[in-house]
Amino acid sequence: MKYDFENFGCLLFNDKVMQKHLPSPIYEKFKKAKNHEVPLDNECADAIAHEMKCWAIEHGCTHFTHWFHPLTGSTAEKHNSFIEEKDGTAICHFSGKSLIRDEPDASSFPSGGLRATFEARGYTYWDVESPAFIRGHVLYIPTVFISYTGESLDTKGPLLKSIEAVSEAAKKIVNAFGDKNVHRIIPSVGLEQEYFLVDKELFLKRRDLYLTGKTLIGALPPKGQELEKHYFGSIPTRVNDFMEEVNKQLWDLGIYAKAEHNEVAPGQFEISPLYNSLNIAIDQNMLMMDILQKVALKHGLVCLLHEKPFDGVNGSGKHNNYSLITDDGQNLFDPGTDPHDNVRFLLFIVALIKAVDENASLIRLASSDAGNDFRLGGSEAPPAIVSIFLGDTIENILQSITAGKPTSYVKSGLNEFGIATIKHLPKDNSDRNRTSPIAFTGNKFEFRMLGSSLNASQLNIVINTSLAKALNEIASDLDNAKYRQDVREKSLSIIADLYGKHQRIVFSGNGYSEQWLKEAKKRGLSNIPTFAEAIGVFSKEESKKLFLEYHIYTEKEILARTEIMYESYVNVRSIECKTLTAMIYQNVIPSAIKELNFITAAGMEFISESTKIKAHKLTEFIDECSLKAGEVEDKIVEMNMLSNNEEKCLFILHNILHLTEQLRKIADKMEHYISVDNLPYPSYEKLFFSLDY
């Protein structure tokens, strides 16, 4: 792909395009609406719709869609043609009304009981902050999704509310420090997307992969990721061609794809865009995931976004790099050249520490799903215990303030390394801690627990709302300070007080160690090992209070989302269990019998003792597999007799998962006794290394 800067974002109806196409008064009205100064009127909407339609038709569009993020975790779209009939003639028409609102069927999406099947009406409303874009012949208009009775049925609506909540709270702090020209503060996020690629032909031969997105059985090959040669290694030609097309599509959509590389596990890769305002960053990430999957198919590949598609190697995450940016470009998490003297920066740091400590369980829940349980706690993924890594410099400064001691800061470098051609080798304030769920990385916080397949909205809703609460409480404490020096002194007092109360959440050591488990328990930190157990946190009274106070969710919406999470977990695990038992009965056992028949075809009296042992082992494995699969099926029947999804969810967790793990171990052991020709599915070895050749 060659850089063509004139065409960067050519399929994006962004601010630059609007300024070019819209009359100046209409454009100024739109800008004010986008900045939350005035609502968008009908005249303005009609003018924008007309120009948007003309621009889209020039680019080959015949249809438009209101693109939204329902509670399925993915995106949704319904294509409507621009064609209308007037006096017996076909015309292209697109009104302001059509731009602002559409009506998809709300009853066919998860609602957690908010909408009955017969209550079908729902509305999508234009999100003016996220630009429209073109894919193929369709103009996509980002929208929020709301029920007929006004409840949010998507992730974007609550996200936008949480952005406003943290913006208003952060503005109070900034204004208190004398910066009265800041009117809005927007969370900025960079989402690093990890994924696996497998050969499409091999994928279609694995029922577990195409039905569940992960392998349910499969023995590790002699070589996996042990040699660590794949990480940052030479990108396979086939994958490089795929990446080029992905980059071209992202380029046309104005998405700044900055980095791409091999990840640690074989067949695993990462793509990282530049930072953007939170709302747009999430829209772009959802778009990026769809592009990765569709472009992969064109190259004879399948893109796996599941957090743990393969046992025994690294899983995939979506690191959520979070900062706060003022409308005049200041990063409130930037320590500057003298962090020990940057009181406003330190105040925002302790606000986030307080927010995380008070809402750690919500952050754990919002970062995960049924798939992420298999990833957390190993292979560079953070553990389920939420903690913050600050690095030595910031941690020492906060400890000094808390202890009432003078603080100092020494710039670090690597001059002693001895490269004569470079005068100064800069060094960051702190090392990285790969086992930390949340790490301060220079001028942002990296939330590393988030699963690769997830919409990042829910995590950021929790971060925004928790931080808004902490900042508002700090702002109340600052109200009594009249002068800038008073604000500084009061802030130092607040910093000392809050860090003293919440420093238990700060941890710099090995998050995988047994010592940390004991230490975390001693500190009173929450440890919720599974997503199933975390779901109930969402509807606890303290969670309700937080969300209700900032008008993020109504109580009905909280209960509905809780029910949706339980239902989703039950459905995902049920499909996995049914797929596993089907593969055991229809693939694994028949292949073992085929192998047994092959080695005993001449009769037991004519085969060697070692072969007799192999035949005996296969017979044992077949019996064990059949019995264990039967146990799993019996438990599924028992689970289905329970009355509600919460009971079913916990029943699966405590009564079925250990059986499926045992069943997998038996099948994986048996795989070693089956010859390659009789193996009923492509092995891990083929799945891992087919892209290299």
N, C-alpha and C positions, 0 to 999 in steps of 0.2 A: 504494500500500500504506500503510495506517495502522498506526502502532505499537500493538501490543496486548501489553504487557509481561507480562501474566498468561499469555499463550500462547507466549511465547518458549521455544523448546525443547520444545514440547508433544508432539513425536514422538520425544523422547529419553528413554531410561530411565537418567537420570543420577543423581548422588548425592542430589539433592533428592527425586526420585521414590522412590528406594530407601529413603531414610530415612522417608518417609511410609508406604510400603506394607509394609516388612519389620518383623518383631518386633525389638525393640531388641537382644537378644543376637545374632541373626543378622546384623543390620546391623553390629554392632561386629566380628564375626568377619570379615565381608566387608572392612571397612575395613583390618583388620590384614593380610589376604591381599593386598589392593591395595597396601599399603605394604611388602610383602615381609617382613612380620614372621612370619607363619605360613602354611602351605599351606591351601587351601580344602578342607574336609572334605565328605563326601557329604551329611550332614544339612543343612549350610548351602547346598550346591548345589541340593538338592531344594526347599528353602524359597524360594530366589531364583527358581528355574525356575517354580514355581507362581505366584508373584506377578507375574513377568514375563509369563507366559502370560495371566493374568487382565487385566493392564493392556493387553496387545496386543489381546486380543479386544474389550475395551471400545472400542478405537480402530478396530475393523473388520477386524482381521487374521484370516486363515484359515490362513496358512502362516508358517513360519519358515525362515531360511537361515543357514548358516555362511558368512559373507562373508570372502573372503581375497584376497591379492595374489600370484598365481602369477608365475612368471618370464616371463610374456608382456608385462609392463609395464602391464597393466590389472588389473581386478578379476574375480572369479569368484563365482558363486552357484548353489546347487541348492536349489530350493524344496521343503520338506517340509510336508505338512499336519499340523495339530494333531489331525486326526480319527483316532481308533482305535476298534476294535470291542471291546465287552465284553458278554458274555452276549447277543449278538445285537442290541445297542443301540450306536448311534454316540455316542461321547463325545469330548470334547476333553482331551487329555492331553499334558503336557510335563514330562519328568523331569529331574532334575539330570544324569543321564547324557547325555541328549539335548542339554542345554545345554552341557555341557563338551566333548563329542566328537561328531564325525560322520565319515563315511567316503566322500569323493568318490573318483572314479577317478583315481589318480595317474599312470597311464601315458599319459593323453591330454594332459598338460601338458608343457611343455619341462622336461627333466631333465638334459640334457647327458650322457646315458649312465648316470646314476645308477639309472634304472629301465628295464628292458626292457619292451616292449609287453605281454608276458604277465605281468609283475609289476605288477599293477594296484592293489594296496592302498595307500592313503594315508590320513592322518588330519588332520582340522582340530580344533584345541583352542582353547577360549575364551580370548580376551585380556581379562582382567578389568579392565585399566586403561582400555580404550576402551569407552564406553557403547554399549549396543544402541540401535537406532533403527528407526523404521517408515518404509517407503516403500510407498504404495499399500496392498495387503492383506497385506504381508509384513513380519515382524519380522526385522531384520538383526542378526546377532551377529558382531562382529569376531573373527577367529580367526587363528591361525598354521597353516601347512600343512606337514606333516611326512610323510616316506615311512615305509613299514612298517619299514625298517631304521634309522630315526632321523635321516636327513639332512633338512636344511631345503630345502623345495621352493618357498619364497616369499621375499619381501623383508622381511616383518615380523619373523620369528624372529631373523635376524641383527641387525636394527635394535634389537630389545629387548636383545640381548646387548651391543651397542655402547653403549647408553644406560647400562647398569649399569657397564660398564668406565670410562666417562668420569666417572660419578657417584662411584665409589669413589676414583678418582684425584684428582678435584677436591676431594673431602671432606678428603683428607689435607692439602692446602694450606690450606684454610680452617681446619681444626682446628689446624694448626701456628701460625696467627696468633691463637690463643686463643679462637676461636669454637667451643666444644665442643658447642653445642646444635644444630648443623647435622648432620643424619643422612643427608640425601639431596640430590643436586643434579641437576636435570633440564634437559637442553637445551630451550630455548624457540625456536620457529621461526615466522616469518611468511612465507608463500609467496604472492608476487604473481603472479597468473595472467594471462598475455596470450593473446589468441585473435583470430581473424578470424571475421567473419560474412559469408556470401554468400547471395544469393537461392537458394532451393531449386530453382526451375525452371531457373535458369541452371546451377546445380551439376550437375543430372542430365543436362545437355547436354555436360558436359565429362568424357570418359572418364578423363582423367588425374586429375581431382579425386576422383571417386568410387571409383577403383581404388587410388590411391596417397596421397590426401590432399594432393597438391600439383599445381601446373601444371607439366607437362614441356615445354610450348611456349607461346608467347604473347608478342607484341611489346608493349613499353611504350606506353601511350597518350601523346598530347601533354602531358597533365597527370597527374602522379602525386602524390608527396608534396612536390614542390619548394616550394610556397608555404607549407607547414607550417601550414595553417589547420585541419587536422583535429585536431591534438593539443590536448587539453583544450577542443575546440570544443563547440558545442551538439550534444547527442546527438540523432540522428534519432528521430523519433516512433516509428517501427516498432521501432527498437532499444530505445528507452526502455520500450516496452510489454513487450518481451522481458525486460529487466533487472528490471522490477517483479515479474514472475512468478518469476524466478530468486531475487530477494531474499525473496519470500514463502516459497518452499520452503526456502531456507537458514535463514530465521527460525524456521520450525517445527522444524527440525533442530538449533537451538541453535548455528548457525554465525554468528559475528559478522562479517558482510560489511561492511567499514568504508568502502571507497572503490571507486568505479567511474568510468571516464572513457574518452573517446576516446584512442587511442594515436596514434603518429606517422603510420603508413601509413593510407591510405584503407581503411575497412572493418575496422580493427584496434581492439581495445578491451582494457581491463584491469579485473580485479576483485581486490581485496586484502582479506583478512580480518584480524582482530586476531591477535596472537600467541597461541600455545597450546603446551602441552607437545608435544614433537616427535612422539611416537607418534600422538597425537590429531590434530595438525596435518596429518600425512600422510594419515591416514584421511579427514579432512575435505576435503583437497585432491582426493583421488581421487573422493570423492563429488561435490564441486563440479564437476569436469570432466564427470562423467556427467550432472549436472543441466543444465549449460550446453548439452550436445549434445542432450538430450531436449527441453528447453524450446524450443530454437531450432526444432526440427522443427514444434512446435505453432504457431509463428508464421511458418511458411513460409520459414524460414531454415535454414542449415546452419552449425554451429560448427566451424571448422577449428582443430585444436590442433597441427598440424604446425609445426615450427620455421621453415620457409621455404616457405610455400605459393605465394608469388609472387616471381618474380625482379625485381630492380631496386628493391624497397622494403624497409623494415625487416622483419626476421623477429620471431618471438615467443619470449620466454624465460619463465622462472619463477624470479624472484629469490628466493634462499633466505637470509632474514635470521636469523642464528644468534646466540644468547646462552646463557649458563648462569645458571640461577635456583636459589637454595637453597630448601629446604623452608620457610624463614621469610621468603621473598620478596625476598632480596637478588639483584641482578643483578651478577654478578662482572665483567662488562665495562662497568659504569657507572663513569666516571672520578670522579664526585662533584664537589664544588665546587673541590677543589684536586688535580687529577690528578698534579701533580708530586710531591705528598707522599703519594699513595695507592699505596704500594708493592705491596700485594696486587693491585690492579688492574693495575699495570704488569707484575707477574709473570705474570698470566694472559695479558696481551697478548703478551709475548715467548714464552710457551708456544705460543700459536697460530701465531706467526711461525715458530718452530722446526718445529712440526707440518706447516705448509704447505710450508716449504722442503724438508723431508725426504721429503715425499710429494706433490709437485706433479704428478707424472705420473699418480698414482692419482686425484687430484682432477680433472685434465683428463679422464681416462677416465670417471669416475663422473658427470660433468656432461653427458655427451653420448650421442648415438646416431647412426645413419646420417643423420638429418635435420638435426642440429645443425651438421654440417660446412658446410652452405651458409649458416648464419647467422653463425658466429663470425668476428670480424675486421673487421666493418664495420657501418655504420648503427646505431651505439650499442651493438652487441653487443661484448663484450670479445674480445681476440685469444686464440689457443690457448696462448700463453705465459702461464703462471700467475705473477702477481705480486700484491703487497698495497699498497693505498693507505692510509696512516695519517692523512694530513693534517698540516699544518705543526706544530700544537701538540704532538701525541703524538710525532711524529718528532723534533722538537727536544728534547723531554724525554729520550727514549731516547738520542739522540746525546750529550747533555750527561752523562748517567750513564755512558755508555761511555767518554767522554773524561775522566771524573773531575772534571767541572766542576759548580758549583752550578746547580741548576735553578730556574726561576721560571715563573710562570703569570699572565698578565694577561687578565682577562675582556674579551671583545670586545663591541662593540655598534655600532649604526648611527646614533648620535645626530646625527652630522654630516649625515645625509640631510636634516634640516630639516623634519620633520613636527611642527608645534607642538602638536598635540592629543595626542601620545603622548610620555610622558616618557622612556621607555627602549625602544629597538628592539633586542631581543636578536638575537645572531648566533651561529651554530654555530661550533664550534672550527675547522672546516675546510670547504673547498669540496667539491663532489662531482666525481668523476672518472669519467665515463661509459665510458671506455675501460679501466678497471681491472677485472680478473676478480674481485678480492676487495677490498672497501673497508670501512674502519672508518667507521661513520656515527653516531657519538655515543655509543651504548651497545650496539652490536651489530656483527657483521661481515656484510656483504652479499655473498654468493657469487652472482655475476651470470652465470656461464657456463651454468647449468642450462637445459636445453631445455624448452620449454613442454609437450611431450607426455609427459614422463618422470615416473615415480614417483620422488619425491625421496629415497626410502630409501637408495639406494646411495651418493649423495653424502654424506648425513649419517652413514652407517656409516663411511665413510672419514674424515670430519671427527672423529667421536667417537673412533674407534680411534687415529688419529694423535695427537689431543690427549691422550688417556689415556696414551699412551706418553711424551709430552713431560712431562706433569704428574707422572707416577710418577718419572721421572728427576730432576725438580726436587725432589720430595718426599724422595728419597733424599739429595740434597745438603743439604736442610734438617734432616735428622735430628740432626745434631751440635749444632744450636742449641738451647740449653736455656731461654733466657729470651726474652721478646718483643723486647727490644732486639737480642739476638743474631740473632733471626729477621729483623729488619728489615735489619741490616747484611749478613747472609748473602744475603738476597734481592737487595739492591742489587748485590752482587758477581755473583750469578747473572744478573741482568738485563744487567749490563755484558758479561759473558762471552757469553751467548746472542745478544744483539743484535749483538755484534761478529762472531760466527760466521755469523749468518743474515740480516744486513741486506741481502744481495744480492737477496733476494726482495722488498724494499721498493722501490717505484717510484712516483713522483708525476707523471710526464710523460705524453705522448701515446702510448698503447699501439699506435696505428695507424702510427706513423712508422717509416721505414726505419732511422732512428738507433737506435730501441729494439731492432729486430731485431739490429743489430750489437752494441749494448750488452749485450743479454741473452745473446748468444753469448759475449761477453767475460766476463760474470759466471759462465758455466757453467750457465745455466738451461736446463731442458729445453724443447724446442720440437717438439711432435708435432702436425703440421698436420691430420691426419685421425683420425677415430675408428677406422678400420680398422687404422692403425699403432699406435694406443694400446692396443688390446685385449690384446696380448701382455704389457703391463705387469702385468696382474692376476695372472698366474701366474709372474712372476719370483720369484726366491728371496727377495729383500727384502720383497716383498709377502706371500708365503706366511708368512714369519717373523712379520710384524706380525700378520696375522690369526690365525695359529695360537697365538701367544703369549697373545692375549686371548680365545681360544676363540670367535671370531666365525664362522669357517668351519673345516671340516676340509679336508685337502688334496684329498680327492675332490670336495668342494663347490666348491673354488676352480677345479679343472680343469673341472668340469661347467659352471660359469658362464662360464668362458672359451669353451668350446665353444658354448654357447648364444648368446653375443654374436657369434661368427664366423658361426654358422648364420643368425642373424637378419639380419646385414648382407648376407649372400649372398642371402637370400630377398627382402629389401626392394629391393636393387639389381636383382635379376633381374626382379621384377615391374615395376619402373620401366622397364627396358630393353624388355621385351616390350610394355608398354603404349605406349611411345613409338614403336616400330617399327610396331605395329598402327595407331596414329593416323596415322602418315606414309603408310602404304599405303592405308588405308581411308577416311581423312578428308582429309588435307592434299593429297596428290597428286590425288585425284579432284576436289577443289574447284579446284585450279589448272588442271586440264584443262578443267573446266567454264568457268572464266574465259577460258581460251585459246580455246575454241570460240566463246564469246560474242563476243569482240572480233574474231575472224577469220571469222565466219559469212558475211560478204559477199564473202570472198575477199581474199587479201593485196594484190592489185593495186588494191583500192578503199580501203584504209585509209591513214591518215597515217603519216609517218615515225616520229613519236613513239609511235604505237600499235604499229608494227612492232618498235620497240625494246623495248616492254613485252612483246610476244609472244615475242621472242627471249629476254628475261630469264626469263620464266616457263618457257620450254622448258629453259633452262640449269638453273634451280632444280629442276625436276622430275627431270632427269637426276642432278643432284648429290644430291638427297634420296634417290632410289632407290638410288644406289650406296653412299651413306654408311649408310643403313639396312641394306643387305646386309652391309656390313662389321661392323656391330654384331651382327647375327644370327650371322655366322660366328664372331665372338669368343665369343659366348654358348655356341655348340656346343663350342668349344675349351675354355672354362672348365668346362663340365659333365663333361668327360673327366678332370678332375683328381681326385685321390684323397681329399682332405680339405677341410674348410671353410676352414681357414686359408689354404691355397694358393689356393682359389677367391676368397676375400676379397681377397687381395693382387693376384691376377690382374685382378679387376674394377677395383681402384684404379689399377693401372698400365697396363692395356691396353684398358679399355672406357670408362671415364668421359670421357676426352678425346674419344672418338668421339661419345658422346652429346651432349657440349657443342657439338661442331662441327655435329652434325645439328640441334640446336636453333637454332643461329645461322642456318643456311640456311633452316629453316622460318620463323623469325621475320622474316627479310628478305623472304621470299616473301609473308608475310602483308600487307605494305604494298602489294603489287601485286594483291591480290585484293579485289574490291569487297565491301561489307558484305553484300550479298544472297547472295554466293557463299561467304562465310566459313563453314567447317564447324562452328564452335563459338563460344560467346559470347566476345567479346574481353575483354582486361583492362579496357578502358574500361567495359564493361557490368558486369563483376564488381565493380569498384571503387566505382562510383557509383550502382548501382541502389538502394541502401538510403536514399539521400538524398531520393528522390522517391516 
